[in-house]
Amino acid sequence: MATTQEPSLDEIQWKAPPIAQSMGGIQTNTVLPYFYHSPFFDATSNNATITTQATHNPALFYLIQTREAFEGRLRTMQGLEFMVAHDPSENGTKTENSGVWIIRKQNRRKRAGAEDEITPISSYYVVGENVYMAPSLGRVLAARLLSTVSSLNKVMATASELSTFTPALGHTYLSPASKPLVSNLNNQPSQTSKESTPMPEIQDAASTRAQSDSRTFMDHDFQSPQMLQESLNLSLQYDHEYMDETPLVGEPGSFKITKARENQQRAPQSKPKPAAVPAKPSTPQIKTDVPNLKQEDRMDAEKNLTSAVTKEKKARRKSKPAGSTTTPK
């Protein structure tokens, strides 16, 4: 048979109204005997030893009559004990109150010539007839963290369903501006009225269009600061980049993006050498300096030049065809 796991002591609440009534209610002298019957009590403690001795030994019966005598005897012993750390009654004489008693489980160790060394183990509080165990600090933090994480998981699951994405705005948690229902109006069959009063359907469509326009205007006013902020962030992030730094090269259909910096770095390596320009042929220089000739030699040279020109003219005349005419100059 499968055994059921008992709950932790800091997760249970214990009370016994019949026992509390038999003791005359919970007060400063009965709070420890009432706690003796709870599942939080340890039977190996000094409290159980004193209670057993006082019950069977009439000489020690006075120890269980008052809390002061009981705790005085506990302070003379060494070991595990339960002591009242907080008493809400007035000087321990008020028998009826609605306060809270705090009982501490601790270990007492005797030291010669010095005060006792007390090590707290756990704490319990009694509220009316109910007895609770105070959880440890680690259990409290673990419970709070678990509650926080569970709440965050629910919030994230709900928020993920409300998120929408648009190329213009990115991820937003507001529904995009709705467009007027023009298509629905176009799909409706046209209705004409003989009277000047407009049809009710047209009035409803007009009111719907007005509400949609007002909603669009409100959404636009709300989204304008967000778009301005995103534009500013993009400007600050890409303010050093320009279109001319990434020119396109290639032919239509096979463009390639290059960077001007890479081109500038490659330019000194692949820069072609300038082609040699052929030198223009130098024009021959004609010597125009005529040596000083004598007058007789000069006259002979002029005659020879005149005779040569005359012979050339005659040769030209002979070479012309028979029916040609010459135009006098």
C-alpha positions in Angstrom: 0.0 0.0 0.0 1.2 3.5 -0.9 1.9 5.6 2.2 0.6 9.1 2.2 3.3 11.8 2.8 2.6 13.8 5.9 2.6 17.6 5.5 5.4 19.6 6.9 4.9 21.0 10.4 5.1 24.6 9.2 2.1 23.9 6.9 -0.4 22.6 9.5 -2.6 24.2 12.1 -3.4 22.4 15.4 -6.1 23.1 18.0 -8.0 21.2 20.7 -11.0 23.1 22.1 -11.9 20.3 24.7 -8.4 20.4 26.2 -8.5 24.2 26.3 -11.9 24.2 28.0 -10.7 21.6 30.6 -7.8 23.9 31.5 -10.0 26.9 31.9 -8.9 28.6 28.7 -5.5 29.6 27.3 -3.7 31.9 29.7 -0.1 32.4 31.0 -0.1 29.3 33.3 -1.8 26.9 30.8 -0.1 27.8 27.5 2.8 25.4 28.0 0.6 22.5 29.2 -1.7 23.1 26.2 1.3 23.1 23.9 2.3 19.8 25.5 -0.5 18.0 23.6 0.3 19.5 20.2 2.3 17.6 17.5 5.0 20.2 17.7 6.0 19.1 21.2 9.1 16.9 21.6 8.8 14.1 24.1 12.6 14.0 24.7 12.7 17.6 26.0 13.2 18.7 29.6 9.6 19.9 29.6 8.4 16.3 29.3 10.7 15.1 32.0 9.6 17.7 34.5 5.9 17.1 33.7 6.3 13.4 34.2 8.1 13.8 37.5 5.6 16.3 38.8 2.7 14.1 37.9 4.0 11.1 39.8 5.8 12.9 42.6 3.5 15.1 44.9 6.6 16.9 46.2 7.2 18.3 42.7 3.6 19.0 41.9 4.0 22.7 42.5 6.3 22.9 39.4 3.3 22.5 37.0 1.1 24.9 38.9 2.7 28.2 37.7 4.8 29.0 34.6 7.4 30.9 36.7 8.1 27.8 38.8 8.2 25.5 35.7 10.5 27.7 33.7 12.7 28.3 36.8 13.3 24.5 37.0 14.1 24.4 33.3 16.8 27.0 33.7 18.6 24.7 36.1 18.8 21.9 33.6 20.7 21.4 30.4 19.4 20.2 27.1 16.3 20.7 24.8 13.5 22.8 26.2 10.4 24.9 25.3 10.2 28.4 26.8 7.7 31.2 26.5 9.5 34.0 24.6 6.6 36.5 24.5 3.6 36.8 26.9 0.9 39.3 25.9 -0.7 39.3 29.4 -0.2 42.1 31.8 2.5 41.1 34.2 1.4 37.5 33.9 -1.9 38.0 35.9 -4.4 38.5 33.2 -6.2 35.2 32.6 -8.2 36.2 29.5 -6.7 38.0 26.5 -6.7 37.8 22.7 -3.0 38.2 22.3 -0.4 35.9 20.8 2.1 33.7 22.8 5.4 32.9 21.3 7.0 29.6 22.4 10.7 29.0 21.4 12.3 25.6 21.1 16.0 26.0 22.1 18.9 24.1 23.4 20.6 25.1 26.7 24.2 24.4 27.5 25.7 25.1 30.9 29.1 26.9 31.1 31.1 27.1 34.3 31.5 30.7 35.5 29.4 32.2 32.6 25.9 32.5 31.4 24.2 29.6 29.7 24.7 29.2 26.0 21.3 29.1 24.3 20.8 28.0 20.7 17.4 28.7 19.2 16.0 25.9 17.0 12.5 27.0 16.0 9.6 29.2 17.1 5.8 28.6 17.5 3.0 31.0 18.1 -0.4 30.4 19.8 -3.3 32.5 18.6 -6.4 31.7 20.7 -6.7 28.0 20.6 -4.7 27.6 17.3 -1.0 26.7 17.3 1.3 27.3 14.3 4.9 26.8 13.6 6.8 29.8 12.3 8.5 28.9 9.0 12.2 29.4 8.6 13.6 32.3 6.6 14.6 30.1 3.7 11.1 28.6 3.5 9.6 32.2 3.5 12.0 33.4 0.7 11.4 30.2 -1.3 7.6 30.6 -1.1 7.8 34.3 -2.0 10.1 33.6 -5.0 7.9 30.8 -6.2 4.8 33.0 -6.0 6.7 35.8 -7.9 7.9 33.5 -10.6 4.5 32.0 -11.1 2.9 35.4 -11.4 5.6 36.5 -13.9 4.9 33.4 -16.0 1.2 34.1 -16.1 1.9 37.8 -17.1 4.4 36.8 -19.8 2.0 34.2 -21.2 -0.8 36.8 -21.3 1.5 39.5 -22.8 2.8 37.2 -25.5 -0.8 36.8 -26.9 -1.3 40.6 -27.0 1.9 41.4 -28.9 1.7 42.4 -32.5 4.5 43.0 -35.1 4.5 45.4 -38.0 7.5 46.4 -40.1 6.8 50.1 -39.4 6.5 49.8 -35.6 8.0 46.5 -34.6 6.6 44.7 -31.6 3.8 46.6 -30.0 1.1 45.8 -27.5 -1.5 48.0 -29.1 -3.7 47.0 -31.9 -2.9 48.8 -35.2 -5.1 51.5 -36.4 -8.1 50.0 -38.1 -9.1 51.2 -41.5 -12.6 52.4 -42.4 -15.0 49.7 -43.5 -15.1 50.8 -47.1 -15.0 47.3 -48.5 -18.0 46.2 -46.5 -19.9 49.2 -47.8 -19.0 48.4 -51.4 -20.1 44.8 -51.0 -23.6 45.8 -49.7 -26.3 45.9 -52.3 -27.2 49.5 -53.3 -30.4 50.7 -51.9 -32.2 53.8 -53.1 -34.9 55.7 -51.3 -37.5 57.8 -52.9 -37.5 60.2 -50.0 -34.7 62.6 -49.1 -34.2 60.9 -45.7 -31.0 58.7 -45.8 -31.3 55.0 -45.1 -30.5 53.7 -41.6 -27.7 51.5 -42.9 -25.9 54.5 -44.4 -26.2 56.3 -41.0 -24.7 53.3 -39.2 -21.9 53.1 -41.7 -21.2 56.8 -41.3 -21.1 56.5 -37.5 -18.9 53.5 -37.8 -16.5 55.4 -40.1 -16.4 58.4 -37.7 -15.6 56.1 -34.7 -12.9 54.4 -36.8 -11.4 57.8 -37.8 -11.4 59.0 -34.2 -9.8 55.7 -33.1 -7.2 56.1 -35.8 -6.4 59.6 -34.8 -6.0 58.6 -31.1 -3.7 55.7 -32.1 -1.7 58.0 -34.3 -1.3 60.5 -31.4 -0.1 57.7 -29.2 2.2 56.1 -31.7 3.8 59.4 -32.9 6.2 59.7 -29.9 7.1 56.1 -30.3 8.0 56.5 -33.9 9.9 59.7 -33.1 11.9 57.8 -30.5 12.7 55.0 -32.9 13.7 57.4 -35.6 16.0 59.2 -33.2 17.6 55.9 -32.2 18.2 54.9 -35.8 19.6 58.3 -36.6 22.1 58.1 -33.6 23.0 54.5 -34.6 23.6 55.0 -38.3 24.5 58.7 -38.4 28.0 57.9 -39.8 26.7 55.9 -42.8 25.7 57.5 -46.1 24.3 56.1 -49.4 27.4 57.0 -51.4 29.6 54.8 -49.1 28.0 51.7 -50.6 27.8 52.2 -54.4 26.3 49.7 -56.7 28.5 48.1 -59.4 27.7 45.7 -62.1 24.9 45.4 -64.6 21.1 45.4 -64.2 20.1 42.1 -62.7 23.6 41.4 -61.2 24.3 44.5 -59.0 26.9 44.2 -56.3 27.3 46.4 -53.3 30.8 47.6 -52.6 32.2 50.0 -50.1 34.0 53.1 -50.9 36.6 52.4 -48.2 37.4 49.0 -49.8 37.7 50.7 -53.2 40.0 53.3 -51.7 42.2 50.6 -50.1 42.3 48.6 -53.3 42.9 51.7 -55.5 46.7 52.1 -54.8 47.3 48.4 -55.5 45.3 48.1 -58.7 45.9 51.5 -60.1 47.1 51.1 -63.8 50.1 53.0 -64.9 49.5 55.8 -67.3 50.1 54.9 -70.9 53.0 56.6 -72.6 51.9 59.4 -74.9 53.7 59.2 -78.3 55.9 62.2 -79.0 54.7 64.4 -81.9 57.1 64.4 -84.9 59.1 67.5 -84.9 58.5 69.7 -87.9 61.6 70.2 -90.0 63.1 73.6 -89.7 63.5 75.5 -92.9 66.5 77.6 -93.1 65.3 81.0 -94.3 68.7 82.6 -94.0 69.8 83.3 -97.5 73.6 83.7 -97.8 74.8 86.9 -99.1 75.2 86.5 -102.8 76.7 88.8 -105.2 74.5 90.8 -107.5 75.5 88.9 -110.6 74.9 85.5 -109.0 71.5 86.8 -107.8 70.5 87.9 -111.2 71.5 84.5 -112.7 69.4 82.7 -110.1 66.4 84.8 -110.8 66.7 84.1 -114.5 67.0 80.4 -113.9 63.9 80.5 -111.7 61.9 82.4 -114.3 62.9 80.0 -117.0 61.9 77.0 -114.9 58.5 78.5 -114.2 57.9 79.3 -117.9 58.8 75.7 -118.9 56.4 74.3 -116.3 53.5 76.5 -117.7 54.1 75.3 -121.2 54.1 71.7 -120.1 50.8 72.2 -118.5 49.3 73.8 -121.6 50.4 70.9 -123.7 48.9 68.4 -121.3 45.3 69.9 -121.5 42.7 68.2 -123.8 41.6 69.7 -127.1 38.2 71.0 -126.4 39.0 72.6 -123.0 38.9 76.3 -122.4 40.8 78.2 -119.9 39.5 81.0 -117.8 41.6 84.0 -117.6 42.7 85.0 -114.2 
